[in-house]
Amino acid sequence: MTGEQINNQSFASGCPSGVEPVRLSTEFDPQASVPADSGAPARPELRSRASTLIYRPVTYIERLNLRQLFSSQRTLEVELGSGDGSFLAQYARLNPDLNFLAVERLLGRLRKLDRKGLRAGLTNLRLIRIEASYFAEYLLPRESVRALHIYFPDPWPKRRHHKNRLINTPFTEVTRQVLEPNGKVYLRTDNADYFAQMTDVFQSNSAFRIIDTPPLLSGIKTDFERDFEAKGVPTLRAAYQRAEG
């Protein structure tokens, strides 16, 4: 499939036919100002109230210009498969000096996180509706991310479906490319077989070394994690750091 075909496919944006994702309001446009023909002097601080944190890329075949997402250029962390945002909404609130990008395919979940972020006034949070694997490989700029968070991705438990798992050998190379030097990837799952695959592929890539997950980070739970813990299902965690060079 060519890039042009991908751009025209509704799956690239994660949107079923007939659903149009909304754009960011001008509150998040660093160039926003009063229109020139309004009779008032241009004042960048006069911006409309945000209606959504969901961002629709101009194109799905070129890497993002992060300056179009965030008015303040800070270190970026990304969650692939953010669900309803129970983790990232908390994490972004606790770290206002960082920028966060949530990637989620399902619109209902993304809208839940959108509402949470707007209510909390999280100006350091943006959301994109798209498949995580495509986004990481084709849209994230190289060496732009300080940390990737991947929590409870679909384990595809049947052997014949393992090929659909997000975290595999090629994905470790994509991760190396998008992480900045010394960048980190944090993993969580409840599925022991998938956890074994995750740890095997990252430990087999010489660009990564195993590290500990900080206790404060482990303490911020996802929606799935709380449900599993209530049922007595343990969370399996791993973390890796990209080599400096």
C-alpha positions in Angstrom: 0.0 0.0 0.0 1.3 3.4 -1.0 1.6 6.4 1.3 -1.2 8.1 -0.6 -3.5 5.1 -0.2 -2.7 5.0 3.5 -3.6 8.7 3.8 -6.9 8.1 2.2 -7.8 5.1 4.4 -10.0 5.8 7.3 -8.1 3.4 9.5 -5.0 5.5 9.5 -6.7 8.1 11.7 -8.6 5.4 13.6 -11.8 6.9 12.4 -14.7 4.8 10.9 -16.4 6.2 7.9 -18.5 9.2 8.6 -16.8 10.2 11.9 -14.8 13.4 11.7 -12.3 13.9 14.6 -12.3 17.4 16.0 -9.4 19.7 15.9 -7.7 21.6 18.7 -9.1 25.0 19.4 -6.9 28.0 19.0 -6.1 28.0 22.7 -3.3 25.6 21.8 -2.1 27.4 18.7 1.0 29.4 19.6 0.3 31.7 16.7 -3.3 32.3 17.6 -4.4 35.9 17.8 -7.3 38.3 17.2 -8.2 38.3 13.5 -6.6 41.1 11.6 -9.9 42.5 10.4 -11.5 42.6 13.8 -10.5 46.1 14.4 -8.5 45.2 17.5 -4.8 44.9 17.8 -3.4 41.4 17.5 -3.0 40.0 21.1 -1.7 36.4 21.3 -3.0 36.0 24.8 -6.6 36.4 23.7 -7.5 32.9 22.7 -10.7 30.9 22.6 -11.6 28.4 25.2 -10.4 24.9 24.5 -13.2 22.6 23.2 -11.0 19.5 22.9 -7.5 18.2 23.4 -7.8 15.8 20.5 -5.4 16.6 17.6 -5.9 15.6 14.0 -2.7 15.5 12.1 -2.6 17.5 8.8 -1.2 14.3 7.2 -0.8 10.7 8.1 2.2 10.0 5.9 4.6 12.6 7.4 6.1 12.8 10.9 4.5 15.2 13.3 5.6 18.7 13.8 5.4 18.8 17.6 5.3 22.6 17.7 1.8 22.3 16.2 0.7 20.3 19.2 2.1 22.2 22.1 2.5 25.9 22.6 5.3 25.3 25.2 8.1 23.1 24.0 8.9 20.7 26.8 10.3 17.2 27.1 7.8 14.7 25.6 6.4 11.4 26.9 4.0 9.2 25.0 1.5 6.6 26.1 0.7 4.1 23.3 -2.8 2.7 24.0 -4.0 5.1 26.6 -7.4 3.6 27.2 -9.7 5.9 29.1 -6.6 7.9 30.3 -6.8 6.9 33.9 -3.0 6.7 34.0 -2.0 9.6 31.8 -4.5 12.1 33.3 -2.9 11.6 36.7 0.6 11.5 35.4 0.3 14.7 33.4 -1.3 16.5 36.4 1.7 15.5 38.6 4.3 16.6 35.9 3.3 20.0 34.6 6.8 20.6 33.4 6.5 17.8 30.8 4.4 17.4 27.6 2.3 14.2 27.2 0.8 12.6 24.1 -1.9 9.9 24.4 -2.4 7.6 21.5 -5.6 5.5 21.3 -7.6 3.9 18.5 -11.0 3.8 20.1 -12.9 7.0 20.0 -15.0 6.4 23.1 -11.9 5.9 25.3 -10.2 8.9 23.8 -13.2 11.1 24.5 -13.2 10.0 28.2 -9.6 11.2 28.5 -10.4 14.4 26.6 -13.1 15.2 29.2 -10.7 14.4 32.1 -8.0 16.5 30.6 -10.2 19.5 30.0 -11.8 19.4 33.5 -8.3 19.3 35.0 -7.0 22.1 32.8 -4.1 19.9 31.5 -2.5 22.2 28.9 0.5 19.8 28.7 -1.7 17.0 27.3 -2.7 16.1 23.7 -4.6 13.2 22.2 -4.4 11.4 18.9 -6.7 8.8 17.5 -4.7 6.3 15.5 -3.3 2.8 15.7 -0.3 2.7 18.0 2.0 0.7 15.8 1.5 2.9 12.8 1.9 6.1 14.8 5.2 5.0 16.4 6.7 3.9 13.2 5.6 6.6 10.8 4.4 9.7 12.7 6.6 10.1 15.7 9.7 12.2 15.0 13.1 10.4 15.5 14.7 10.9 18.9 11.8 13.1 20.1 10.5 11.1 23.1 12.0 10.9 26.6 9.7 8.0 27.6 7.2 5.6 26.1 4.5 4.1 28.3 2.9 0.9 27.1 0.5 -0.5 29.6 -1.7 -3.6 29.1 -1.6 -3.8 25.3 -3.8 -6.4 23.8 -2.1 -9.8 24.6 -3.7 -11.7 21.6 -3.5 -14.9 23.7 -4.2 -17.4 20.9 -1.0 -18.6 19.3 -2.2 -17.9 15.8 -2.8 -14.3 16.8 0.6 -13.6 18.3 1.6 -11.9 15.1 -0.8 -9.1 16.0 1.0 -8.2 19.2 2.3 -4.7 19.3 5.6 -5.5 21.1 7.8 -7.7 18.9 11.3 -7.7 17.6 10.7 -5.0 14.9 9.0 -2.8 17.5 12.1 -2.6 19.6 13.9 -1.0 16.7 11.1 1.5 16.2 11.4 2.3 19.9 15.1 2.8 19.6 14.5 5.3 16.7 11.9 7.4 18.4 13.5 7.6 21.9 16.1 10.2 22.6 19.5 9.0 23.8 19.0 7.5 27.3 15.2 7.5 26.7 13.1 4.9 28.4 10.3 2.5 27.7 8.0 1.3 30.5 5.9 -1.9 30.1 3.1 -3.5 32.0 0.9 -6.5 31.4 -1.1 -9.2 33.2 -0.3 -11.8 30.6 2.7 -14.0 31.5 3.3 -15.2 28.0 3.2 -11.8 26.5 5.5 -10.5 29.3 8.0 -13.2 28.4 7.9 -12.0 24.8 8.3 -8.3 25.8 11.3 -9.0 27.9 12.9 -11.4 25.4 12.7 -9.0 22.5 14.0 -5.9 24.4 16.8 -7.9 26.1 17.8 -9.2 22.6 18.3 -5.7 21.3 21.7 -4.5 22.3 20.5 -0.8 22.1 18.7 -1.4 25.4 19.5 -2.2 29.0 17.1 -3.2 31.7 16.3 -0.7 34.5 13.9 -0.5 37.4 10.5 1.2 37.2 10.4 4.1 39.7 8.1 3.4 42.6 6.2 6.7 42.1 5.5 5.7 38.5 4.4 2.1 39.5 2.0 3.7 42.0 0.0 5.4 39.2 -2.5 2.8 38.1 -4.4 2.3 34.8 -8.1 1.3 34.7 -7.1 -2.3 33.7 -4.6 -2.5 36.5 -7.1 -1.6 39.2 -9.6 -4.1 37.8 -6.9 -6.9 37.7 -5.7 -6.1 41.2 -9.2 -6.3 42.5 -9.4 -9.9 41.1 -6.0 -10.8 42.6 -4.2 -10.7 39.2 -0.6 -9.4 39.6 0.9 -6.7 37.3 4.1 -7.7 35.5 6.4 -4.7 34.9 9.6 -4.2 32.9 11.5 -1.1 31.9 14.4 -0.5 29.5 16.7 2.4 28.7 18.1 3.2 25.3 21.9 3.5 25.0 23.3 7.0 24.8 24.7 6.6 21.4 
